[in-house]
Amino acid sequence: MAYYNTDNNDEQIDAVLCCLFQYQPEMVKQAQYKQIEEIFLNMDVGAHYQLFAFIHERLPIRAKMMFCAEDYQGKRQTVLEVMAHLCRQSRA
């Protein structure tokens, strides 16, 4: 019998999407940044691809083309960089 992952990653995906696309005061985003970054880094590959699909839906056409052209690692790095920029944190 095949094993299917039945974990539901909706809360994690929603947290990252809110960080990326919802307006929140800068202080709130700064306070949540480490937690959201940790959630993103601990998500599995399937959840990342789900998240990438949701991000792709919300982007303007030119940004969609740029994001679509990235491979998995590129998309992952792009999301981390955008989160860091939005939260005014510098990633070393």
C-alpha positions as CSV (number, residue, x, y, z in Angstrom):
1,M,0.0,0.0,0.0
2,A,1.3,3.4,-0.9
3,Y,1.7,6.1,1.8
4,Y,0.2,9.5,1.1
5,N,1.1,12.5,3.1
6,T,-2.2,13.7,4.6
7,D,-0.6,16.6,6.5
8,N,-2.5,19.8,5.9
9,N,-0.2,22.7,5.6
10,D,-2.9,25.4,5.2
11,E,-1.9,27.3,8.4
12,Q,1.8,27.5,7.4
13,I,1.0,28.5,3.8
14,D,-1.5,31.1,5.0
15,A,1.1,32.6,7.5
16,V,3.6,33.0,4.7
17,L,1.1,34.5,2.3
18,C,-0.1,37.0,4.9
19,C,3.5,38.1,5.4
20,L,4.0,38.6,1.7
21,F,0.7,40.0,0.6
22,Q,-1.3,41.5,3.5
23,Y,-0.6,45.0,4.9
24,Q,0.6,45.0,8.4
25,P,2.4,47.7,10.4
26,E,6.2,47.4,10.1
27,M,6.6,46.6,13.8
28,V,4.2,43.7,13.5
29,K,6.0,42.3,10.5
30,Q,9.4,42.7,12.3
31,A,8.0,40.9,15.3
32,Q,6.7,38.0,13.2
33,Y,9.6,37.7,10.8
34,K,11.6,35.0,12.6
35,Q,8.6,32.9,13.2
36,I,7.4,33.1,9.6
37,E,10.9,32.5,8.3
38,E,11.1,29.4,10.5
39,I,7.8,28.1,9.3
40,F,8.9,28.6,5.7
41,L,12.2,26.9,6.2
42,N,10.5,23.9,7.9
43,M,7.9,23.3,5.2
44,D,8.3,20.2,3.1
45,V,8.8,20.3,-0.7
46,G,5.1,19.7,-1.4
47,A,4.0,22.6,0.8
48,H,6.6,24.8,-0.9
49,Y,5.2,24.0,-4.3
50,Q,1.7,24.7,-3.1
51,L,2.8,28.0,-1.7
52,F,4.6,28.8,-5.0
53,A,1.4,28.2,-6.9
54,F,-0.5,30.6,-4.6
55,I,2.2,33.2,-4.9
56,H,2.2,32.8,-8.7
57,E,-1.6,33.5,-8.8
58,R,-1.2,36.8,-7.0
59,L,1.7,38.3,-9.0
60,P,1.4,40.8,-11.9
61,I,2.2,39.4,-15.3
62,R,5.9,40.4,-15.5
63,A,6.6,39.2,-12.0
64,K,4.8,35.9,-12.9
65,M,7.2,35.4,-15.8
66,M,10.2,36.1,-13.6
67,F,9.0,33.8,-10.8
68,C,8.0,31.1,-13.2
69,A,11.5,31.0,-14.8
70,E,13.1,30.3,-11.4
71,D,13.9,26.7,-10.3
72,Y,12.9,25.4,-6.9
73,Q,15.9,26.8,-5.1
74,G,15.5,30.2,-6.9
75,K,11.9,30.5,-5.9
76,R,12.8,29.5,-2.3
77,Q,15.5,32.1,-2.2
78,T,13.3,34.8,-3.8
79,V,10.6,34.2,-1.2
80,L,13.1,34.5,1.6
81,E,14.6,37.7,0.2
82,V,11.2,39.3,-0.3
83,M,10.1,38.4,3.2
84,A,13.4,39.9,4.6
85,H,12.8,43.1,2.5
86,L,9.2,43.5,3.6
87,C,10.2,43.0,7.3
88,R,13.2,45.3,7.0
89,Q,15.6,42.6,8.0
90,S,18.9,42.0,6.3
91,R,19.8,38.5,5.3
92,A,23.5,37.7,5.4
